[in-house]
Amino acid sequence: ATRTESKGLEAAELINRETKPGTATFIKTDVTSEESVNSMAKQTIDTFGKLDILMNNAMNMGVGGFSILNATPGALDEQYAVSVRGTLHCIRAFVPAMLKRRHGVIGYVASGFRMARGGGGYFAIKGATSAMMMELAAELGDVKETGDAVFMLVPGNVAEPSNRNEGTGTSRPSVFQGLNVGYDGPMPPEDAGAAIAYCIAHAAEIHGSGVTIGQVQKHIGWPF
């Protein structure tokens, strides 16, 4: 689900080509619109019958990572509408049914935990969404009781699919540090995807918490 039709169709075609037709479907969605999200939710349920995993990832990168001193209310509002309000729309559209079925995973692709990383308004907005996700985890409580888990993952610097082989190194440092561990540049998207998949599979263990991609790759012995 994205408002960029070309990328959405490309992703769905790739998944269906690698697996089988009908595995993935693209639904053009503007997460800032509750009506658009609710329409996407209806199409999802009509197509697949249920939703097991909700990954919130949308963000408006068009206004950039401006500094707080140079921030304008309009730019903050644009990013807030996508990241915070968009995530809330998706939670409202899907999580009640997850709770009713006592089965579900709600994830968020974050940018940092608590501490500022120098991205100005961008990280301020992402931080607000992170706080909302952790509040959701607290409200849901014990996974053993609800069957639903909430987690966050900070992926670091991920290359665009079109140039994923450019600037990605394979040299592995002697110690794990930072986010992009074992890479000279941005990591390939499939590496980040593998870490997200691992977190989804182990969501009950990290419910109410967040991990960095370096922590995940170290834990699973990821081959760089």
Long-range contacts (C-beta under 8 A, 24 or more apart in sequence): 1-26, 1-27, 1-28, 1-29, 1-31, 1-40, 2-26, 2-28, 2-29, 2-58, 3-28, 3-29, 3-30, 3-31, 31-58, 31-82, 31-85, 31-86, 31-87, 31-89, 31-90, 32-81, 32-82, 32-85, 32-86, 32-89, 33-89, 34-89, 34-92, 37-86, 37-89, 37-90, 37-93, 38-89, 38-93, 40-93, 41-93, 41-94, 45-97, 50-97, 50-101, 51-94, 51-97, 51-98, 51-104, 52-98, 52-103, 52-104, 52-105, 53-104, 53-105, 53-107, 53-200, 54-90, 54-91, 54-94, 54-95, 54-98, 54-104, 54-105, 54-106, 54-107, 55-107, 55-108, 55-109, 55-196, 55-200, 56-86, 56-87, 56-90, 56-91, 56-106, 56-107, 56-108, 56-109, 56-129, 56-133, 57-108, 57-109, 58-82, 58-83, 58-86, 58-87, 59-83, 59-122, 59-125, 59-126, 63-121, 64-122, 65-119, 65-120, 65-121, 65-122, 65-123, 66-120, 66-121, 66-122, 67-120, 67-121, 68-120, 68-121, 68-124, 70-120, 71-120, 71-121, 75-121, 76-121, 76-124, 76-125, 79-121, 79-122, 79-125, 80-125, 80-128, 83-125, 83-126, 83-128, 83-129, 84-125, 84-128, 84-129, 84-132, 87-129, 87-132, 87-133, 88-132, 91-136, 95-136, 95-148, 98-147, 98-148, 99-140, 99-146, 99-147, 99-148, 101-147, 102-146, 102-147, 102-148, 103-147, 103-148, 104-147, 104-148, 104-149, 105-148, 105-149, 105-150, 105-151, 105-200, 105-203, 106-133, 106-136, 106-148, 106-149, 106-150, 106-151, 107-150, 107-151, 107-152, 107-153, 107-196, 107-199, 107-200, 107-203, 108-133, 108-151, 108-152, 108-153, 109-152, 109-153, 109-154, 109-155, 109-196, 110-152, 110-153, 110-154, 110-210, 111-154, 112-154, 113-152, 113-154, 113-210, 130-210, 134-208, 134-210, 137-207, 137-208, 137-209, 138-208, 143-203, 143-204, 143-207, 149-203, 149-204, 149-206, 149-207, 150-203, 150-207, 150-208, 151-199, 151-203, 151-206, 151-207, 151-208, 151-209, 151-210, 151-211, 152-209, 152-210, 152-211, 153-195, 153-196, 153-199, 153-210, 153-211, 153-212, 153-213, 153-216, 154-179, 154-210, 154-211, 154-212, 154-213, 155-179, 155-187, 155-192, 155-195, 155-196, 155-213, 156-180, 156-187, 156-192, 156-212, 156-213, 156-214, 157-185, 157-186, 157-187, 158-186, 158-187, 158-188, 158-189, 158-192, 159-185, 159-186, 159-187, 159-188, 159-189, 160-189, 161-189, 164-188, 164-189, 164-190, 170-224, 172-224, 176-214, 176-218, 177-214, 178-214, 179-212, 179-213, 179-214, 180-213, 180-214, 181-213, 181-214, 181-217, 181-218, 182-217, 182-222, 182-224, 183-224, 187-213, 191-217, 191-222, 194-222, 195-222
